[in-house]
Amino acid sequence: MSIIIKSKEAIEGIKKASAIAANTLKYLEQFAKPGITTAYINKKADEYMRDHNSIPATLGYGGFPASCCTSINDVICHGIPSQYELKWGDILNIDVTAIHKGYFGDTCKMYAIGEISPQAANLLTVAKECLNIGIKQCAPGVPIQNIGFYINAHAVKNGYSTVFQFCGHGVGLKFHESPEICHVGELNKGVKMRSGMTFTIEPMINEGKARAKVDKKDGWTARTIDGKLSAQYEHTILITDEGHEVLTNLFNDF
């Protein structure tokens, strides 16, 4: 699959979809509290996107049964909302992708449920830093693997590991497009970024080992193999003539 360079019209559509996705995460902050079920968060995410003239991309995608992903503690990604009640000290990732008039915007972030441990708080901080470090590499002419090289270097320097089984991806006209954005890479390798590319950067940073295991029962939920914590932040990025624009960063809060 070739990389799609977006037209000005498409970029405007992707920006609108990305804004809806980002606003959904902001709206959901009020529900990320002890005693709230992830099924309820899913319900509110679905309502918000539909109330803003968009639909959730995850619902029915490959058989996924929900309108967002809710990944708790040792769940790396693709957690399915359920009747699980959030507990004091949990860390929660909510991942949403909005489709607005045929365009896609994709983002996720971490939520601390009540007061979390210093160890969990540090993991969230480093995961957020990893995303920002990856974003800083984005500019025309820069090899795409530089993103993963610098993300992984920062994670390892801080005593963590970077998941290699799941990647960022092109996004905008489809949910998943080329290129893959690996979060572990070789310096100065891979295709060079070009103005008009849109893709996600979404590093998954583990407290322990990097490897993931997918639950056999549901075929989606990816967990750490050692039961240790995982954290992830994600933005949709546009490569511009001057550098980049973060399309889902409306609030400068991650």
C-alpha positions in Angstrom: 0.0 0.0 0.0 1.5 3.4 -1.0 1.7 6.4 1.3 -1.2 8.9 0.6 -0.1 12.5 0.4 -3.2 14.4 1.5 -4.8 17.3 -0.5 -5.6 20.6 1.2 -9.3 19.6 1.3 -8.5 16.2 2.9 -6.2 17.9 5.5 -9.1 20.2 6.5 -11.3 17.2 6.9 -8.7 15.3 8.9 -8.2 18.3 11.2 -11.9 18.4 12.0 -12.1 14.7 12.7 -9.0 15.0 14.9 -10.5 17.9 16.8 -13.6 15.8 17.6 -11.4 12.9 18.8 -9.4 15.2 21.0 -12.5 16.8 22.4 -14.0 13.4 23.1 -11.0 12.5 25.4 -11.4 15.9 27.1 -15.1 15.2 27.7 -14.4 11.8 29.1 -12.1 13.1 31.9 -15.1 13.6 34.1 -15.9 9.9 34.0 -12.4 8.6 34.7 -13.2 8.1 38.4 -13.4 5.2 40.9 -16.6 3.3 40.7 -17.3 4.2 37.0 -17.4 1.2 34.6 -15.5 1.2 31.4 -18.8 0.3 29.7 -20.2 3.6 30.8 -17.2 5.5 29.5 -17.7 3.7 26.2 -21.3 4.8 26.2 -20.4 8.4 26.8 -17.7 8.3 24.1 -20.2 7.0 21.6 -22.8 9.6 22.5 -20.3 12.5 22.3 -19.0 11.5 18.9 -22.4 11.0 17.4 -23.6 14.3 19.0 -20.8 16.0 17.1 -21.7 14.5 13.7 -19.2 11.7 13.7 -19.1 8.0 14.3 -16.6 5.8 16.2 -14.2 4.0 13.9 -13.5 1.2 16.3 -17.1 0.0 16.5 -17.3 -3.1 14.3 -13.8 -2.7 13.0 -12.5 -6.2 12.5 -15.2 -7.3 14.8 -14.2 -5.0 17.7 -17.4 -4.6 19.8 -17.0 -1.1 21.2 -16.8 2.6 20.4 -13.4 3.2 22.1 -10.7 1.1 23.7 -10.2 1.1 27.5 -6.9 -0.4 28.6 -6.3 -0.7 32.3 -3.0 -1.2 34.2 -1.2 -4.1 32.5 -3.3 -3.9 29.3 -1.1 -2.4 26.6 -3.9 -1.7 24.1 -7.2 -2.8 22.6 -8.9 -3.3 26.0 -12.6 -3.9 25.5 -15.0 -1.8 27.7 -16.8 -3.9 30.3 -18.6 -3.8 33.6 -15.2 -3.5 35.3 -15.5 -0.6 37.9 -12.4 1.6 38.0 -10.5 1.4 41.2 -8.5 3.9 43.2 -4.9 3.7 41.9 -5.7 2.3 38.5 -4.2 3.8 35.3 -6.5 3.9 32.3 -5.9 4.5 28.6 -8.8 5.6 26.5 -8.3 5.4 22.7 -10.8 7.0 20.3 -10.9 7.4 16.6 -13.6 9.7 15.1 -14.9 9.5 11.6 -16.3 12.9 10.4 -17.6 13.2 6.9 -15.4 10.3 5.8 -12.2 11.6 7.5 -10.4 10.0 10.5 -8.8 11.4 13.6 -7.1 9.1 16.1 -5.8 9.8 19.6 -5.4 8.3 23.1 -4.2 9.3 26.5 -3.8 8.1 30.1 -6.0 8.9 33.1 -4.9 8.5 36.7 -7.9 7.1 38.7 -7.8 8.8 42.1 -4.2 8.9 43.5 -1.8 6.6 41.7 1.6 5.3 43.0 4.8 7.2 42.4 5.9 4.3 40.2 2.8 4.6 38.0 3.1 8.4 37.8 6.7 8.1 36.6 5.7 5.7 33.9 3.0 8.0 32.7 5.4 10.9 32.6 8.0 9.0 30.6 5.4 7.6 28.2 4.2 11.2 27.5 7.8 12.3 27.0 8.4 9.5 24.6 5.4 10.7 22.4 6.7 14.2 22.5 10.3 13.1 21.6 8.9 11.2 18.6 6.9 14.2 17.5 10.0 16.4 17.5 11.6 14.2 14.8 8.7 15.0 12.4 9.7 17.1 9.4 10.0 16.7 5.6 13.1 14.8 4.6 13.6 13.1 7.9 13.8 9.2 7.8 10.7 7.8 9.5 12.5 5.3 11.7 14.1 8.2 13.5 10.8 8.5 15.4 11.1 5.0 16.9 14.9 5.3 17.5 14.6 8.3 19.8 11.4 7.0 21.5 13.0 3.7 22.4 16.3 5.4 23.5 14.3 7.6 26.0 12.3 4.7 27.3 15.4 2.5 27.8 17.3 5.4 29.4 14.5 5.6 32.0 14.4 1.8 32.7 11.4 1.0 30.6 10.8 -1.0 27.4 9.0 -0.1 24.2 6.4 -2.4 22.7 7.4 -3.5 19.2 4.4 -5.7 18.2 2.0 -2.7 17.7 2.8 0.4 15.7 1.5 3.8 14.7 0.1 4.1 11.2 -1.0 6.4 8.4 -4.5 7.8 9.0 -6.9 10.2 7.5 -8.7 8.8 4.5 -8.8 5.3 6.2 -8.4 4.1 9.7 -5.1 2.4 8.9 -2.9 3.5 6.0 0.8 3.3 5.2 3.3 3.9 6.6 3.7 1.9 9.8 5.3 4.0 12.5 7.4 1.6 14.6 8.3 2.9 18.0 11.6 1.0 17.9 13.7 1.9 14.9 17.2 2.3 13.3 18.6 5.8 13.1 18.4 7.3 9.6 16.5 4.4 8.1 13.1 4.1 6.4 11.2 6.3 4.0 11.6 10.0 4.3 8.7 12.1 5.6 7.0 14.3 3.1 4.7 17.3 3.4 1.0 16.2 3.3 1.6 12.9 5.2 -0.7 12.2 8.2 0.0 9.5 10.7 -0.2 8.5 14.3 2.6 8.2 16.8 1.4 6.1 19.8 4.3 4.5 21.8 3.3 1.9 24.3 5.8 2.0 27.2 6.1 -1.0 29.6 7.3 -1.1 33.2 8.8 -4.5 32.5 9.3 -6.6 29.4 8.4 -5.2 26.0 6.5 -8.2 24.7 2.7 -8.3 24.5 0.3 -11.3 24.8 -3.2 -11.1 23.3 -6.1 -12.7 25.3 -7.3 -15.8 23.6 -10.8 -15.4 24.9 -11.6 -12.1 23.2 -8.8 -11.9 20.5 -8.2 -8.2 21.2 -6.9 -7.4 24.7 -3.1 -7.1 24.6 -1.4 -7.4 28.0 2.2 -7.3 29.3 3.6 -10.8 29.6 4.8 -10.1 33.2 1.7 -8.4 34.6 3.5 -5.0 35.0 2.1 -1.7 34.0 1.9 -0.2 30.5 1.2 3.4 29.4 0.4 5.0 26.0 -0.2 8.4 24.6 -1.1 9.1 20.9 -1.5 12.0 18.5 -2.4 12.4 14.9 0.4 14.3 13.1 0.5 16.2 9.8 3.8 16.8 8.1 4.0 20.4 6.8 6.4 22.3 4.6 7.9 23.8 7.7 7.9 20.8 10.0 4.7 19.3 11.6 1.4 20.0 13.1 -0.2 18.0 15.9 -3.8 17.7 14.9 -5.1 16.2 18.1 -3.3 18.4 20.6 -6.1 21.0 21.3 -5.4 21.4 25.0 -1.6 21.1 25.5 -2.3 18.8 28.4 -0.3 15.8 27.1 
